């Protein structure tokens, strides 16, 4: 999903000041501007960004906390981990503000849908609705509505099929 977001934003935004960081280095080719600087060194020099976009798998969230090592606690986190509650992400990362987003893959082609929800950063939702609308339709929903949607689209069908939760995928279409 990080790649889809990056590709979508490359078409609409000047990403020269965005830092896309991957602990493994596997997504560093998504960096919008080629640079002679080492992205790992750049990461260590970042002080207080306004916001941090999180795009990792839910099981990597604790590793992300370790990587961040207490950095960015005052920044707003915008997380693509829609299946992990806002409260749980905030506890794990030890942060105070988080917006949860649930995008679908067509955001790569600026024709997707992104849902935004937050209890902790309600005042910032409209600015992110404007930003993410460049990737397609963007709607603000209540945190409990996002939870219900995730349950109805993912968890309930899985429980009726006796499949492990990790074996699913889903999308939202217009």
The 8 nearest C-alpha neighbors of each residue, nearest first, counted from 0:
[[1, 3, 2, 4, 104, 54, 103, 79],
 [2, 0, 4, 3, 54, 5, 55, 79],
 [1, 3, 5, 0, 4, 6, 29, 107],
 [2, 4, 107, 0, 6, 1, 5, 7],
 [5, 3, 7, 1, 2, 6, 107, 8],
 [4, 6, 2, 8, 7, 3, 9, 1],
 [5, 7, 9, 3, 107, 4, 8, 2],
 [8, 6, 107, 4, 5, 9, 109, 108],
 [7, 9, 11, 10, 5, 12, 6, 4],
 [10, 8, 6, 7, 11, 12, 5, 14],
 [11, 9, 8, 7, 12, 6, 109, 13],
 [12, 10, 8, 9, 133, 13, 7, 134],
 [13, 11, 8, 9, 14, 10, 133, 7],
 [12, 14, 15, 9, 11, 16, 8, 31],
 [15, 13, 17, 16, 31, 12, 9, 32],
 [14, 16, 32, 13, 17, 31, 18, 30],
 [17, 15, 14, 18, 13, 32, 31, 19],
 [18, 16, 14, 15, 19, 31, 30, 13],
 [19, 17, 20, 16, 30, 42, 38, 15],
 [20, 18, 30, 17, 27, 21, 29, 26],
 [19, 21, 18, 27, 22, 38, 42, 26],
 [20, 22, 24, 23, 26, 25, 27, 19],
 [23, 21, 24, 20, 66, 25, 39, 63],
 [24, 22, 21, 25, 26, 27, 20, 39],
 [23, 25, 21, 27, 22, 26, 20, 28],
 [24, 26, 23, 27, 21, 28, 22, 29],
 [27, 25, 28, 24, 29, 21, 20, 23],
 [26, 28, 29, 24, 30, 25, 21, 20],
 [27, 29, 26, 30, 25, 31, 24, 33],
 [30, 28, 27, 26, 31, 5, 2, 19],
 [29, 31, 28, 27, 32, 19, 33, 18],
 [32, 30, 14, 15, 29, 33, 9, 17],
 [31, 33, 15, 30, 34, 14, 16, 29],
 [34, 32, 31, 30, 35, 28, 36, 15],
 [35, 33, 36, 32, 37, 38, 30, 31],
 [34, 36, 37, 33, 38, 32, 41, 40],
 [37, 35, 34, 38, 41, 40, 39, 33],
 [36, 38, 40, 39, 41, 35, 34, 42],
 [39, 37, 41, 40, 42, 36, 20, 27],
 [40, 38, 42, 41, 37, 43, 20, 22],
 [39, 41, 43, 37, 42, 38, 44, 36],
 [40, 42, 38, 44, 39, 43, 37, 45],
 [43, 41, 39, 40, 44, 45, 38, 20],
 [42, 44, 40, 41, 45, 39, 46, 38],
 [45, 43, 41, 42, 46, 40, 39, 47],
 [46, 44, 42, 43, 47, 41, 48, 71],
 [45, 47, 44, 48, 71, 70, 43, 42],
 [48, 46, 71, 49, 45, 74, 73, 70],
 [49, 47, 50, 74, 46, 51, 71, 45],
 [48, 50, 74, 75, 47, 51, 73, 71],
 [51, 49, 75, 74, 48, 76, 52, 77],
 [50, 52, 76, 77, 75, 53, 74, 48],
 [53, 51, 77, 78, 76, 54, 50, 79],
 [54, 52, 78, 77, 79, 55, 51, 76],
 [55, 53, 79, 1, 78, 52, 80, 56],
 [56, 54, 59, 53, 57, 60, 80, 79],
 [55, 57, 59, 58, 60, 54, 80, 79],
 [58, 56, 59, 60, 80, 55, 83, 82],
 [57, 59, 56, 60, 61, 62, 55, 63],
 [60, 58, 62, 56, 57, 61, 55, 63],
 [59, 61, 63, 62, 57, 58, 64, 56],
 [60, 62, 64, 63, 59, 65, 91, 58],
 [63, 61, 65, 59, 64, 60, 66, 58],
 [62, 64, 66, 60, 61, 65, 67, 59],
 [65, 63, 61, 67, 92, 62, 66, 68],
 [64, 66, 62, 68, 63, 67, 61, 69],
 [67, 65, 63, 68, 64, 62, 22, 69],
 [66, 68, 64, 70, 65, 69, 63, 71],
 [69, 67, 65, 66, 70, 64, 63, 71],
 [68, 70, 67, 72, 71, 64, 65, 93],
 [71, 69, 67, 68, 72, 46, 47, 73],
 [70, 72, 74, 73, 47, 69, 48, 46],
 [73, 71, 94, 74, 70, 69, 93, 95],
 [72, 74, 71, 75, 94, 95, 47, 96],
 [75, 73, 71, 50, 49, 72, 48, 76],
 [74, 76, 50, 96, 97, 51, 49, 77],
 [75, 77, 97, 51, 50, 52, 78, 74],
 [78, 76, 52, 98, 97, 99, 51, 53],
 [77, 79, 53, 99, 80, 52, 100, 76],
 [78, 80, 100, 54, 81, 101, 53, 99],
 [81, 79, 78, 82, 83, 57, 54, 99],
 [80, 82, 101, 79, 83, 99, 100, 84],
 [81, 83, 80, 84, 149, 57, 146, 101],
 [84, 82, 81, 80, 88, 87, 85, 57],
 [85, 83, 87, 86, 88, 82, 81, 146],
 [84, 86, 88, 87, 89, 99, 83, 97],
 [85, 87, 89, 84, 88, 90, 83, 91],
 [88, 86, 90, 84, 89, 85, 91, 83],
 [89, 87, 91, 85, 90, 86, 92, 84],
 [88, 90, 94, 86, 92, 93, 87, 91],
 [91, 89, 93, 87, 88, 92, 86, 94],
 [90, 92, 88, 93, 89, 87, 61, 64],
 [91, 93, 64, 89, 94, 90, 88, 61],
 [94, 92, 90, 89, 91, 95, 72, 69],
 [95, 93, 72, 89, 92, 96, 90, 73],
 [94, 96, 89, 97, 93, 119, 72, 73],
 [97, 95, 75, 119, 120, 94, 76, 98],
 [96, 98, 76, 77, 75, 120, 119, 99],
 [99, 97, 77, 117, 116, 78, 76, 120],
 [98, 100, 78, 116, 115, 81, 77, 117],
 [101, 99, 115, 79, 114, 81, 78, 102],
 [100, 102, 114, 81, 113, 79, 115, 99],
 [103, 101, 113, 112, 100, 114, 104, 106],
 [102, 104, 170, 105, 111, 112, 106, 171],
 [103, 105, 106, 107, 3, 111, 0, 102],
 [106, 104, 111, 107, 110, 108, 103, 109],
 [107, 105, 111, 109, 134, 108, 104, 110],
 [108, 106, 7, 3, 105, 6, 109, 4],
 [107, 109, 106, 105, 110, 7, 134, 111],
 [110, 108, 134, 106, 135, 7, 107, 111],
 [111, 109, 135, 105, 108, 106, 134, 112],
 [112, 110, 106, 105, 135, 103, 109, 134],
 [111, 113, 136, 135, 137, 102, 103, 114],
 [112, 114, 102, 137, 101, 136, 138, 100],
 [113, 115, 101, 138, 100, 137, 139, 102],
 [116, 114, 100, 139, 99, 140, 138, 113],
 [117, 115, 142, 99, 140, 141, 98, 139],
 [118, 116, 98, 119, 120, 121, 142, 99],
 [117, 119, 121, 120, 142, 116, 85, 141],
 [118, 120, 96, 117, 121, 97, 95, 98],
 [121, 119, 122, 96, 123, 117, 118, 97],
 [122, 120, 124, 123, 117, 118, 119, 116],
 [121, 123, 120, 124, 125, 119, 126, 117],
 [122, 124, 121, 120, 125, 126, 127, 98],
 [125, 123, 127, 121, 126, 122, 128, 120],
 [124, 126, 128, 127, 123, 129, 122, 139],
 [127, 125, 129, 128, 124, 123, 130, 122],
 [128, 126, 130, 129, 124, 125, 131, 123],
 [127, 129, 125, 131, 126, 130, 137, 132],
 [130, 128, 126, 127, 132, 131, 125, 133],
 [131, 129, 127, 132, 128, 133, 126, 134],
 [130, 132, 133, 128, 134, 129, 127, 137],
 [133, 131, 135, 137, 134, 129, 136, 130],
 [132, 134, 131, 135, 130, 109, 11, 129],
 [133, 135, 109, 106, 132, 131, 110, 7],
 [136, 134, 110, 111, 109, 132, 133, 112],
 [135, 137, 112, 132, 111, 113, 138, 134],
 [136, 138, 113, 132, 112, 114, 128, 131],
 [139, 137, 114, 115, 140, 113, 136, 128],
 [138, 140, 115, 114, 116, 137, 141, 128],
 [141, 139, 116, 115, 144, 138, 142, 114],
 [140, 142, 144, 143, 116, 145, 139, 117],
 [141, 143, 116, 145, 144, 117, 146, 140],
 [142, 144, 146, 145, 141, 147, 140, 148],
 [145, 143, 147, 141, 146, 142, 148, 140],
 [144, 146, 148, 142, 143, 147, 149, 141],
 [145, 147, 143, 149, 144, 148, 150, 142],
 [148, 146, 144, 150, 145, 149, 151, 143],
 [149, 147, 145, 151, 150, 146, 152, 144],
 [148, 150, 146, 152, 147, 151, 153, 145],
 [149, 151, 154, 147, 148, 153, 152, 155],
 [152, 150, 148, 155, 149, 153, 147, 154],
 [153, 151, 149, 150, 148, 154, 156, 155],
 [154, 152, 150, 149, 151, 155, 156, 157],
 [153, 155, 150, 157, 156, 158, 151, 152],
 [154, 156, 158, 157, 151, 150, 153, 159],
 [157, 155, 159, 158, 154, 153, 160, 152],
 [158, 156, 160, 154, 159, 155, 162, 161],
 [157, 159, 161, 155, 160, 156, 154, 162],
 [158, 160, 156, 157, 161, 155, 162, 154],
 [161, 159, 157, 162, 158, 156, 155, 163],
 [162, 160, 158, 159, 157, 163, 156, 164],
 [163, 161, 160, 157, 164, 158, 166, 159],
 [162, 164, 165, 166, 161, 157, 167, 158],
 [165, 163, 166, 167, 162, 157, 154, 153],
 [164, 166, 163, 167, 162, 168, 157, 153],
 [167, 165, 164, 163, 162, 168, 157, 153],
 [168, 166, 165, 164, 169, 153, 157, 163],
 [167, 169, 166, 170, 153, 165, 152, 164],
 [170, 168, 167, 153, 171, 152, 103, 149],
 [171, 169, 103, 172, 168, 104, 102, 152],
 [172, 170, 103, 173, 169, 112, 102, 111],
 [171, 173, 170, 112, 111, 103, 105, 104],
 [172, 171, 112, 111, 136, 110, 170, 135]]
